[in-house]
Amino acid sequence: MHLLALLLNPAIFGILALFLSVIWMIKDESDKTRPMLVFALTLNLVFGSLLTFFMGREGSLLPWKYDHILFQVDGSLGISTATIARPLQGFIRVPLEVVYQMMVPMMICWFLVSRYRNLRGSVVMAYAAELIAGPILYAILPACGPKFAFGAQWLHPSNVKASAMKLAAMPNAFPSLHIGTAVVFVLFAPGRWWRGVALAFLAGTAAATLATGEHYVIDLVPGLVFGCFAASIGYRKVWSAVLYLGVLLFWSLAVRFEYRLLIAHPALLRSLAVLTVALSIVAVFKAWRVQKERVD
């Protein structure tokens, strides 16, 4: 178990994967798609270091976070992270933590699958779009997650006032990049078997983000659209990407500046959440239908 945790450590796995991808690229320099994987893994390592540094500095210099507001938005939504996370502690949390760390390995797997299936679009470009857009969205609505905002009591949080709080930690919550990446895999999944794998990974990722205390429930809703935005970039669908980005910005700005309205009107909040989920489901079926037509 300790060896598995070591291998799945994002930094160690990233360096190992980059090393192996460079060897793979050198073995066949005529294959122009191989450098894309090397580029993505390099970007992932550089991005991780830069994100930790700059967002960490942001967290210290501008310590106001919106965690308590997201907590109250969850309450208005009718479900909280703690309610879902408490039954997922203990032994079951171990595989969920593994799933939570599987984002880069899955991206590599999906790159290889889409490459050999000759799928239209680039999962690497979609992942790069997430890495670039993520910090911008985190800066609009900075939040860190329940385990950072409530500490050891995050599974049994006390009621708090819906207001910004001082918290010197790196914002990394709204929207969920993990959910967005899992949705990208669903949208790039070729065939029924891979779609089943992608949907199972999406469900496991959703449970893992909550079981580990990294996210609020509301983070997952725009996270779905985040994945649709990134996939649109990967498929080079500019206008679809603009639409999904608009929905993302709407959520970020609405929660930051109109949270009192959302909290005071649960029906409005739930309707917006349902519409957002429905928009994501429609995007999935459209992508699958296009893939099926291309095969036929």
ABEGO torsion letter per residue (X at the ends): XAAAAAAABAAAAAAAAAAAAAAAAAABAABAAAAAAAAAAAAAAAAAAAAAAAAAAAAAABABBAAAAAAAAAAAAGBBAAAAAAAABEAAAAAAAAAAAAAAAAAAAAAAAAAAAGBBEBAAAAAAAAAAAAAAAAAABBBAEAAAAAEAAAABBBBBBBBBBBBBBBBAAOBBAAAAAAAAAAAABBEAAAAAAAAAAAAAAAAAAAAAGABBAAAAAAAAAAAAAAAAAAAGBAAAAAAAAAAAAAAAAAAAAAAAAAAABAAAAAAAAAAAAAAAAAAAAAAAAAAAAAAX
